[in-house]
Amino acid sequence: MKRKLLCAFVLGLICTILAVGASAADISANLNTPTSNRNTGNIVVSGETGSGNSEYVFIIITDSSKTAADMTESGILTDAYTVGQCMTDDTGNFSATLKLAEQYGDGSYNCIVYTASGNSGTIPFTYQSPYTIPKALKYLSERKLDTEVAGDEALFLAKFESVKTLFGTDTTAYYDSFVQTEKERLVNIMIQIRKEGGYDSVISFNKDFAMAEYLIAIDKLTTEDDVYAFLETDAAKAALQLDTRYADAAEAVKRQVAAVIAGESFVLPADLHNLIKEKLVIAEFGAITVWNDLLTLVGKYSDTIVIDSDSQTKLGNITVDDACQKMYSYTSEMTTVAGIIGAYKKGIADAYNEKYPNGAPSGDNNGNGGNNGGNGGGGGGGGAAPAPSDDNLVVVPIVDNTKPKEERERFSDLAGYSWAKEAIYKLAENGIITGYPDGRFGPGDTLTREQVVVMLVNAFQKATDGDVSGFADVKSGAWYYDSIRYAVGSGMVAGMGDGRFGVGLPITRQDFAVMAYNAIGASYEPNGTANMKDMDSVAGYAQKAVKALVELGVISGDDEGNVRPLAYTTRAEAAVILSKLK
């Protein structure tokens, strides 16, 4: 009804213009080129009427072939895509915002302006529809492999070619050199690694594209020198596709890895990533010359050098320095990942037995609660508890989501964790967490602070640059560096308060709560109904977060009604809490 009334007004103006005839002025030169906003869909029309006083202005958006002269009564009813009106200021200047319906896509349109005094003007402009990108992402998300729907890969490629500029996709010389079969293979890879539910943003699409493009490019190389040069000249995509820890490895280590890559072929990005990760660990440990090198590597590869609960308990009563000194005597065994883990466990056992020759000390820390909670040194070394922190994190383990659902769900070590199994499988199915290469999930393993940050940034797509120069233990180029930088920039973490971030230190349950609370916006105000028995033992900086998450049902405490604030957060606990947050 409103549109018809407005059209009636415009029709009246046209009649006036026709009646005035030669006295009507063309104000096209007084109009600014309309602008459109890709995000909002707003079209801003502005200019001045030339009348020098206040008057009504009526606006039509129409086809690029139509002008004011074409707008007859029937033309307005059939050719006007949208209409609007506004009042000019006292000098005849005006600005109005219009929108087009979803059916109108990107392209060239004309804007026709009529004034109450009988003048009119036409100005062309380019429209950017807010629906174009979502529609393209939806279309690409629905394409399947040719084995399911014939021709879908070709449709995917055709659509990508039409929107790659709009998406800002970094199609490098690699892609430009691909023959048709290689482009089709790229599409095949992208469809296979696409997360369940499809692409939720251009960022996620472009990330998948970069990984697929990089894999095909590197798969074509056959010599160590070519692979090494390739990895060195495209560091940005190497960091995305491979393992960020590659960047700060010595040249000799990199060349060992390059030689392995040159002799292999890969089906999916995860195949390349896993091979690089394994060989990088072996090469780095194989290149050590003094025991101190082990200190750096054990922390650097803490996601790979995973020890059992018995070793964790012993490590909580000694220092990492002691363990690494003893581990150094087993360097000849460090030729595989399993051998490295075994050497670390032997080093821990030797150091522990030397310190406690008569058996376990009184109140031996189990790393998982009780009165000591998280007071052992854990993975941080030194034996002292981490200083109270006001960091803000949430735990989301990184995933290799390229494996079939059935394989992802076959974790071999969930017996006794029925309370967490549903959450673990739910997150695994959604590509948020994964287990270890040997089929374990590691439900009782503790998480370190830098591991948690990497998980958080990956899960919530945080990418705000922050300043980490004040952290003495955060090394530029380290595998966790960018994630900590983004977490600091997003206000999620603030460090230990003593010039350290706390790399290598396990995360306590109260710190986990603070991080989770901030991750969901920190907007909920506790109402006083959180009645955990040990709430008084929660640090002041964590009281609000713990109370809020208890009241929201995110944290439920143990069977005795304790929240255990100083206990370390395990992977199973993280899965349960995360499943309630996501």
C-alpha positions as CSV (number, residue, x, y, z in Angstrom):
1,M,0.0,0.0,0.0
2,K,2.8,2.4,1.0
3,R,4.7,1.7,-2.3
4,K,1.5,2.3,-4.3
5,L,0.9,5.6,-2.5
6,L,4.5,6.7,-3.1
7,C,4.2,5.7,-6.7
8,A,1.1,7.9,-6.9
9,F,3.1,10.8,-5.5
10,V,5.8,10.3,-8.1
11,L,3.2,10.0,-10.9
12,G,1.8,13.3,-9.8
13,L,5.3,14.8,-10.1
14,I,5.8,13.4,-13.6
15,C,2.5,15.0,-14.6
16,T,3.8,18.2,-13.2
17,I,7.1,17.9,-15.1
18,L,5.3,17.2,-18.3
19,A,3.0,20.1,-17.7
20,V,5.9,22.4,-17.0
21,G,7.7,21.2,-20.1
22,A,10.8,23.1,-21.1
23,S,10.9,24.9,-17.7
24,A,11.7,21.6,-15.9
25,A,15.4,21.4,-15.0
26,D,17.7,18.3,-15.3
27,I,19.5,18.1,-12.0
28,S,21.6,15.0,-12.8
29,A,24.8,17.0,-12.5
30,N,23.8,17.9,-8.9
31,L,23.4,14.3,-7.8
32,N,26.2,12.3,-6.1
33,T,26.8,8.7,-7.3
34,P,24.8,6.5,-5.0
35,T,26.9,4.2,-2.7
36,S,26.0,0.7,-1.6
37,N,27.2,-1.2,1.5
38,R,27.9,-4.9,1.0
39,N,27.3,-5.7,4.6
40,T,24.1,-3.8,5.2
41,G,22.6,-3.5,1.7
42,N,22.0,0.2,2.3
43,I,22.0,2.4,-0.8
44,V,22.7,6.1,0.1
45,V,21.4,8.6,-2.4
46,S,22.4,12.3,-2.0
47,G,22.8,15.6,-3.8
48,E,21.1,18.9,-4.0
49,T,18.0,20.0,-6.0
50,G,19.1,23.4,-7.1
51,S,16.0,25.0,-5.7
52,G,17.8,26.7,-2.8
53,N,15.0,25.9,-0.4
54,S,13.4,23.0,1.4
55,E,11.2,20.6,-0.6
56,Y,10.2,16.9,-0.9
57,V,12.4,14.6,-3.0
58,F,11.2,11.3,-4.4
59,I,13.6,8.6,-5.4
60,I,13.3,5.5,-7.7
61,I,15.9,2.7,-8.2
62,T,15.4,1.0,-11.5
63,D,17.1,-0.8,-14.4
64,S,20.3,0.8,-15.8
65,S,18.5,1.3,-19.1
66,K,15.8,3.5,-17.7
67,T,15.9,7.3,-17.2
68,A,13.5,9.9,-15.8
69,A,12.0,10.3,-19.3
70,D,11.0,6.6,-19.4
71,M,9.1,6.8,-16.1
72,T,5.5,6.9,-17.3
73,E,2.6,5.8,-15.1
74,S,2.9,2.2,-16.3
75,G,6.7,2.4,-16.2
76,I,6.8,3.3,-12.5
77,L,4.4,0.5,-11.6
78,T,6.5,-2.1,-13.5
79,D,10.1,-0.8,-13.6
80,A,10.6,0.7,-10.1
81,Y,12.6,-1.8,-8.0
82,T,12.3,0.3,-4.9
83,V,11.1,3.8,-4.0
84,G,11.8,6.3,-1.3
85,Q,11.3,9.9,-0.3
86,C,12.9,12.6,2.0
87,M,12.9,16.3,2.7
88,T,15.8,18.5,1.8
89,D,17.4,21.0,4.1
90,D,16.8,24.7,3.7
91,T,19.5,24.9,1.0
92,G,18.1,22.0,-1.1
93,N,20.6,19.3,0.0
94,F,19.4,15.9,0.8
95,S,20.4,12.3,1.7
96,A,18.3,9.2,1.8
97,T,18.8,5.5,2.4
98,L,17.1,2.8,0.4
99,K,17.3,-0.9,0.1
100,L,16.7,-3.4,-2.7
101,A,14.9,-6.8,-2.2
102,E,16.9,-10.0,-2.1
103,Q,16.0,-10.8,-5.7
104,Y,18.2,-7.9,-7.0
105,G,21.8,-8.9,-7.3
106,D,25.1,-7.2,-7.9
107,G,25.2,-5.0,-11.0
108,S,24.5,-1.6,-12.6
109,Y,21.4,0.3,-11.8
110,N,20.0,3.8,-12.3
111,C,18.8,6.1,-9.6
112,I,16.1,8.6,-10.6
113,V,15.4,11.7,-8.4
114,Y,12.3,13.8,-8.7
115,T,11.8,17.1,-6.8
116,A,8.5,18.6,-5.7
117,S,9.3,21.7,-7.7
118,G,9.2,19.6,-10.9
119,N,12.9,18.9,-11.6
120,S,14.4,15.5,-12.1
121,G,17.7,13.7,-12.7
122,T,19.2,10.3,-13.4
123,I,22.5,9.0,-12.0
124,P,23.9,5.5,-12.6
125,F,25.6,3.4,-9.9
126,T,26.9,0.0,-9.0
127,Y,25.0,-2.0,-6.4
128,Q,26.7,-4.5,-4.1
129,S,24.0,-6.9,-2.7
130,P,24.4,-8.2,0.9
131,Y,22.9,-11.5,-0.3
132,T,25.6,-12.3,-2.9
133,I,28.2,-13.7,-0.6
134,P,25.9,-15.7,1.6
135,K,24.2,-17.2,-1.5
136,A,27.5,-18.1,-3.0
137,L,28.7,-19.7,0.3
138,K,25.5,-21.7,0.5
139,Y,25.8,-22.9,-3.1
140,L,29.4,-24.0,-2.5
141,S,28.4,-25.7,0.7
142,E,25.8,-27.8,-1.0
143,R,28.0,-29.1,-3.8
144,K,29.1,-32.7,-3.3
145,L,31.5,-35.2,-4.9
146,D,30.8,-36.5,-8.4
147,T,30.2,-39.9,-6.9
148,E,27.1,-38.5,-5.2
149,V,25.8,-35.9,-7.6
150,A,27.1,-35.9,-11.2
151,G,28.7,-32.6,-12.2
152,D,28.7,-31.0,-8.8
153,E,32.5,-30.6,-8.8
154,A,32.3,-28.7,-12.1
155,L,29.6,-26.5,-10.7
156,F,31.7,-25.8,-7.6
157,L,34.6,-24.8,-9.7
158,A,32.5,-22.6,-12.0
159,K,30.9,-20.8,-9.0
160,F,34.3,-20.3,-7.4
161,E,35.8,-18.8,-10.6
162,S,32.9,-16.3,-10.6
163,V,33.2,-15.2,-7.0
164,K,37.0,-15.6,-6.2
165,T,37.5,-11.8,-6.6
166,L,34.5,-11.0,-4.5
167,F,35.8,-13.4,-1.8
168,G,39.3,-11.9,-1.9
169,T,40.7,-15.4,-2.4
170,D,44.5,-15.3,-2.7
171,T,44.8,-17.4,-5.9
172,T,48.5,-17.5,-6.3
173,A,50.6,-18.5,-9.3
174,Y,50.2,-22.1,-8.2
175,Y,46.5,-22.1,-9.0
176,D,47.0,-20.1,-12.2
177,S,49.4,-22.8,-13.4
178,F,47.0,-25.7,-12.6
179,V,45.6,-27.6,-15.5
180,Q,41.9,-28.5,-15.5
181,T,42.4,-31.9,-13.8
182,E,44.4,-30.3,-11.0
183,K,41.7,-27.7,-10.5
184,E,39.2,-30.5,-10.3
185,R,41.4,-32.3,-7.7
186,L,41.5,-29.0,-5.7
187,V,37.7,-28.9,-5.7
188,N,37.6,-32.6,-4.6
189,I,39.9,-31.9,-1.7
190,M,37.9,-28.8,-0.6
191,I,34.7,-30.7,-0.6
192,Q,36.3,-33.5,1.5
193,I,37.8,-31.2,4.1
194,R,34.8,-28.8,4.3
195,K,33.4,-28.9,7.8
196,E,30.0,-30.3,8.5
197,G,27.4,-27.6,7.9
198,G,29.4,-26.0,5.1
199,Y,31.1,-22.6,4.9
200,D,30.0,-20.1,7.6
201,S,32.3,-17.3,6.2
202,V,34.5,-16.3,3.4
203,I,37.4,-16.8,5.9
204,S,36.7,-20.5,6.3
205,F,36.3,-21.0,2.5
206,N,39.6,-19.2,1.8
207,K,41.4,-21.2,4.4
208,D,40.2,-24.5,2.8
209,F,41.2,-23.2,-0.6
210,A,44.7,-22.2,0.6
211,M,45.3,-25.7,2.1
212,A,44.1,-27.5,-1.0
213,E,46.0,-25.3,-3.4
214,Y,49.2,-25.7,-1.3
215,L,48.8,-29.4,-1.1
216,I,48.6,-29.8,-4.9
217,A,51.5,-27.5,-5.5
218,I,53.8,-29.2,-3.1
219,D,52.7,-32.7,-4.3
220,K,54.1,-31.8,-7.8
221,L,57.7,-31.4,-6.4
222,T,60.1,-34.3,-6.4
223,T,63.4,-33.1,-5.0
224,E,64.6,-32.0,-1.6
225,D,65.9,-28.7,-2.9
226,D,62.6,-27.9,-4.7
227,V,60.5,-28.7,-1.6
228,Y,62.8,-26.8,0.7
229,A,62.8,-23.7,-1.6
230,F,59.0,-24.0,-1.9
231,L,58.4,-24.0,1.9
232,E,60.8,-21.1,2.4
233,T,59.3,-18.8,-0.2
234,D,55.7,-19.2,0.9
235,A,55.9,-19.0,4.6
236,A,52.3,-17.7,5.1
237,K,50.7,-20.7,3.5
238,A,53.3,-23.1,4.9
239,A,52.2,-21.9,8.4
240,L,48.6,-22.5,7.5
241,Q,49.0,-25.8,5.8
242,L,51.9,-27.4,7.7
243,D,53.1,-27.0,11.3
244,T,53.9,-23.4,12.4
245,R,56.9,-24.9,14.4
246,Y,58.6,-25.6,11.1
247,A,59.4,-21.9,10.7
248,D,61.9,-21.7,13.6
249,A,63.6,-25.0,12.9
250,A,67.2,-25.1,11.8
251,E,67.9,-25.4,8.1
252,A,69.3,-29.0,8.5
253,V,66.1,-30.0,10.2
254,K,64.0,-28.4,7.5
255,R,65.9,-30.2,4.8
256,Q,65.4,-33.5,6.5
257,V,61.6,-32.8,6.4
258,A,61.8,-31.6,2.8
259,A,63.5,-34.8,1.8
260,V,60.7,-36.8,3.3
261,I,58.0,-34.7,1.6
262,A,59.7,-35.1,-1.8
263,G,59.3,-38.8,-1.6
264,E,55.7,-38.9,-0.7
265,S,52.3,-38.1,-2.3
266,F,49.3,-36.9,-0.3
267,V,45.6,-37.3,-0.6
268,L,44.4,-34.7,1.9
269,P,46.1,-31.8,3.8
270,A,45.9,-33.8,7.0
271,D,48.2,-36.4,5.4
272,L,50.9,-33.8,4.8
273,H,50.4,-32.1,8.1
274,N,50.7,-35.3,10.1
275,L,53.8,-36.4,8.2
276,I,55.5,-33.0,8.7
277,K,54.6,-33.0,12.4
278,E,56.0,-36.5,12.9
279,K,59.2,-35.9,11.0
280,L,59.8,-32.4,12.4
281,V,59.7,-33.8,16.0
282,I,62.1,-36.6,15.1
283,A,64.5,-34.3,13.2
284,E,64.5,-31.7,16.0
285,F,65.2,-34.2,18.8
286,G,67.8,-35.9,16.6
287,A,69.7,-32.7,16.3
288,I,70.2,-31.8,20.0
289,T,73.7,-31.4,21.2
290,V,73.2,-30.5,24.9
291,W,70.6,-31.5,27.4
292,N,69.3,-28.0,27.7
293,D,67.9,-28.4,24.1
294,L,65.5,-30.9,25.5
295,L,63.9,-28.3,27.7
296,T,62.8,-26.2,24.7
297,L,61.7,-29.2,22.6
298,V,59.6,-30.9,25.3
299,G,57.6,-27.6,25.7
300,K,57.6,-26.9,22.0
301,Y,56.1,-30.4,21.1
302,S,54.0,-30.8,24.2
303,D,51.0,-31.8,22.0
304,T,53.0,-34.7,20.7
305,I,55.2,-35.7,23.7
306,V,52.3,-36.9,25.7
307,I,53.0,-38.9,28.9
308,D,50.8,-41.1,31.0
309,S,49.2,-40.1,34.3
310,D,51.9,-41.9,36.4
311,S,54.6,-39.9,34.7
312,Q,52.6,-36.7,35.1
313,T,52.3,-37.4,38.9
314,K,56.0,-37.9,39.2
315,L,56.8,-34.8,37.1
316,G,54.6,-32.8,39.5
317,N,57.1,-33.6,42.3
318,I,60.4,-32.8,40.4
319,T,61.3,-30.3,37.7
320,V,61.4,-30.5,34.0
321,D,65.1,-29.5,34.1
322,D,65.8,-32.7,36.2
323,A,63.8,-34.9,33.9
324,C,65.5,-33.5,30.7
325,Q,69.0,-34.0,32.2
326,K,68.2,-37.6,32.8
327,M,66.4,-37.9,29.4
328,Y,69.6,-36.8,27.6
329,S,71.2,-40.2,28.4
330,Y,68.6,-41.9,26.2
331,T,69.2,-39.8,23.0
332,S,70.0,-43.0,21.1
333,E,66.4,-44.1,21.5
334,M,64.9,-40.9,20.1
335,T,64.5,-42.1,16.5
336,T,60.7,-42.3,16.6
337,V,58.0,-40.3,18.3
338,A,57.3,-43.3,20.5
339,G,61.0,-43.5,21.3
340,I,61.1,-39.8,22.3
341,I,58.1,-40.3,24.6
342,G,59.7,-43.3,26.1
343,A,63.0,-41.4,26.7
344,Y,61.1,-38.6,28.4
345,K,59.2,-41.0,30.7
346,K,62.5,-42.7,31.6
347,G,64.1,-39.4,32.3
348,I,61.1,-38.5,34.6
349,A,61.3,-41.8,36.4
350,D,65.1,-41.6,36.9
351,A,64.9,-38.0,38.3
352,Y,62.0,-39.0,40.5
353,N,63.7,-42.1,41.9
354,E,66.9,-40.2,42.5
355,K,65.0,-37.5,44.5
356,Y,62.8,-40.0,46.3
357,P,64.8,-43.2,46.7
358,N,62.5,-44.4,49.5
359,G,59.3,-44.1,47.5
360,A,56.6,-41.4,47.0
361,P,56.7,-38.3,49.2
362,S,53.9,-37.6,51.7
363,G,50.9,-36.0,50.0
364,D,52.1,-37.0,46.5
365,N,50.4,-34.7,44.0
366,N,48.1,-36.5,41.6
367,G,47.6,-33.6,39.3
368,N,43.8,-34.0,39.4
369,G,42.3,-32.5,42.5
370,G,42.3,-33.3,46.2
371,N,43.7,-30.9,48.8
372,N,46.8,-30.1,46.7
373,G,44.6,-29.4,43.7
374,G,47.0,-28.0,41.1
375,N,49.9,-27.1,43.4
376,G,52.5,-29.4,41.7
377,G,54.7,-27.9,39.1
378,G,53.0,-30.0,36.4
379,G,54.4,-29.3,33.0
380,G,55.8,-26.0,33.9
381,G,59.0,-27.0,35.8
382,G,60.2,-25.7,39.1
383,G,57.6,-27.5,41.3
384,A,55.8,-24.3,42.4
385,A,52.1,-23.6,41.6
386,P,51.3,-21.1,38.9
387,A,50.7,-17.6,40.3
388,P,47.1,-16.6,40.3
389,S,46.2,-15.4,36.9
390,D,43.4,-13.2,35.5
391,D,43.7,-14.9,32.1
392,N,40.5,-15.5,30.1
393,L,40.5,-18.8,28.1
394,V,38.2,-21.5,26.9
395,V,39.4,-25.0,25.9
396,V,38.8,-26.3,22.4
397,P,41.3,-28.9,21.2
398,I,42.4,-28.7,17.5
399,V,41.0,-31.3,15.2
400,D,41.8,-33.3,12.1
401,N,38.3,-33.5,10.7
402,T,39.2,-35.3,7.5
403,K,38.7,-38.8,8.9
404,P,35.4,-40.6,8.6
405,K,32.9,-40.2,11.4
406,E,33.2,-43.8,12.5
407,E,37.0,-43.5,12.8
408,R,36.8,-40.2,14.7
409,E,34.5,-41.9,17.3
410,R,36.7,-44.9,18.0
411,F,38.5,-43.6,21.0
412,S,40.0,-46.5,22.9
413,D,40.4,-45.0,26.4
414,L,37.0,-43.7,27.4
415,A,36.2,-46.5,29.9
416,G,35.4,-44.8,33.2
417,Y,34.5,-41.5,31.5
418,S,30.8,-42.2,30.8
419,W,30.0,-38.7,32.1
420,A,32.1,-37.1,29.4
421,K,31.7,-39.6,26.5
422,E,28.6,-37.9,24.9
423,A,30.3,-34.5,25.0
424,I,33.5,-35.9,23.5
425,Y,31.8,-37.6,20.7
426,K,29.6,-34.6,20.0
427,L,32.6,-32.3,19.7
428,A,34.5,-34.9,17.6
429,E,31.5,-35.2,15.2
430,N,31.4,-31.4,14.8
431,G,35.1,-31.2,14.1
432,I,36.1,-29.4,17.3
433,I,38.2,-32.0,19.1
434,T,40.2,-35.1,18.1
435,G,42.2,-37.8,19.7
436,Y,45.8,-38.9,19.4
437,P,47.2,-40.7,16.3
438,D,47.2,-44.0,18.3
439,G,43.4,-43.9,18.7
440,R,43.4,-42.5,22.3
441,F,41.5,-39.4,23.3
442,G,43.5,-38.9,26.5
443,P,40.6,-37.9,28.7
444,G,42.7,-37.6,31.8
445,D,45.5,-35.6,30.2
446,T,46.0,-32.1,31.4
447,L,46.1,-29.1,29.1
448,T,48.9,-26.4,29.1
449,R,48.2,-22.7,28.8
450,E,49.5,-22.3,25.3
451,Q,47.6,-25.4,24.1
452,V,44.4,-23.9,25.5
453,V,45.0,-20.6,23.7
454,V,45.6,-22.3,20.4
455,M,42.4,-24.2,20.9
456,L,40.4,-21.1,21.8
457,V,41.6,-19.0,18.9
458,N,40.8,-21.8,16.4
459,A,37.4,-22.4,17.8
460,F,36.2,-18.8,18.1
461,Q,38.1,-17.4,15.1
462,K,39.8,-14.7,17.0
463,A,42.2,-12.6,14.9
464,T,42.8,-9.3,16.7
465,D,46.5,-8.5,16.9
466,G,47.8,-8.0,20.4
467,D,51.2,-7.1,21.9
468,V,53.0,-10.0,23.5
469,S,56.4,-8.3,23.7
470,G,56.0,-8.2,27.5
471,F,56.0,-12.0,27.8
472,A,59.5,-13.3,28.3
473,D,58.5,-16.8,27.6
474,V,56.5,-16.2,24.3
475,K,58.9,-16.7,21.4
476,S,58.3,-15.2,18.0
477,G,57.7,-17.8,15.4
478,A,56.8,-20.5,17.9
479,W,53.8,-22.7,17.0
480,Y,51.6,-21.0,19.6
481,Y,52.9,-17.4,19.0
482,D,50.1,-16.1,16.7
483,S,47.4,-17.6,18.8
484,I,48.6,-16.0,22.0
485,R,48.9,-12.7,20.1
486,Y,45.3,-13.0,18.9
487,A,44.1,-14.0,22.4
488,V,45.8,-11.0,24.0
489,G,44.4,-8.7,21.3
490,S,40.9,-10.0,21.9
491,G,41.2,-9.4,25.6
492,M,41.0,-13.1,26.5
493,V,44.4,-13.5,28.2
494,A,46.6,-11.2,30.3
495,G,49.5,-13.4,31.4
496,M,50.8,-14.4,34.8
497,G,51.5,-10.9,36.1
498,D,55.2,-11.5,36.4
499,G,56.4,-10.9,32.9
500,R,55.5,-14.4,31.7
501,F,52.6,-15.9,29.9
502,G,53.1,-19.2,31.5
503,V,54.1,-21.3,28.5
504,G,54.2,-25.0,29.5
505,L,52.2,-24.6,32.7
506,P,49.1,-26.6,33.1
507,I,45.8,-24.7,33.3
508,T,43.8,-24.8,36.6
509,R,40.0,-25.2,36.7
510,Q,39.5,-21.7,38.1
511,D,41.5,-20.2,35.3
512,F,39.6,-22.3,32.9
513,A,36.4,-20.9,34.3
514,V,37.6,-17.3,33.9
515,M,38.6,-18.0,30.3
516,A,35.3,-19.7,29.5
517,Y,33.3,-17.0,31.1
518,N,35.1,-14.3,29.1
519,A,34.8,-16.3,25.9
520,I,31.0,-16.2,26.1
521,G,30.9,-12.5,26.8
522,A,31.2,-12.2,30.6
523,S,27.7,-10.7,30.6
524,Y,25.9,-13.0,33.1
525,E,25.8,-11.6,36.6
526,P,25.8,-14.3,39.4
527,N,22.7,-14.3,41.6
528,G,24.1,-16.0,44.6
529,T,22.8,-19.5,44.0
530,A,26.1,-21.2,43.4
531,N,26.6,-23.3,46.5
532,M,29.8,-25.3,46.0
533,K,31.4,-26.5,49.3
534,D,34.8,-25.1,48.4
535,M,33.7,-21.8,46.9
536,D,35.7,-19.9,49.5
537,S,38.9,-21.5,48.1
538,V,38.3,-20.0,44.7
539,A,40.7,-17.0,44.1
540,G,39.1,-13.6,44.1
541,Y,39.8,-12.9,40.5
542,A,37.9,-16.1,39.5
543,Q,35.0,-15.9,41.9
544,K,32.6,-14.2,39.5
545,A,33.4,-16.5,36.6
546,V,33.1,-19.7,38.7
547,K,29.9,-18.7,40.3
548,A,28.4,-17.6,36.9
549,L,29.3,-20.9,35.2
550,V,28.0,-23.0,38.1
551,E,24.7,-21.1,38.0
552,L,24.5,-21.4,34.2
553,G,25.0,-25.2,34.6
554,V,28.3,-25.2,32.7
555,I,30.3,-26.3,35.7
556,S,28.7,-28.8,38.1
557,G,31.6,-29.8,40.4
558,D,32.5,-33.3,41.6
559,D,30.4,-35.9,43.4
560,E,31.1,-34.3,46.7
561,G,30.0,-30.8,45.6
562,N,33.4,-29.3,45.2
563,V,34.5,-27.2,42.3
564,R,38.2,-28.0,42.9
565,P,39.6,-24.6,41.7
566,L,43.2,-25.5,41.9
567,A,43.0,-28.9,40.1
568,Y,44.3,-29.0,36.6
569,T,41.8,-29.1,33.7
570,T,41.7,-32.4,31.9
571,R,40.7,-33.0,28.3
572,A,37.5,-34.8,29.4
573,E,36.5,-31.8,31.6
574,A,37.3,-29.4,28.8
575,A,35.0,-31.4,26.4
576,V,32.1,-31.3,28.8
577,I,32.4,-27.6,29.5
578,L,32.9,-26.7,25.8
579,S,29.9,-28.8,24.8
580,K,27.8,-26.7,27.1
581,L,29.2,-23.4,25.7
582,K,29.0,-24.2,22.0
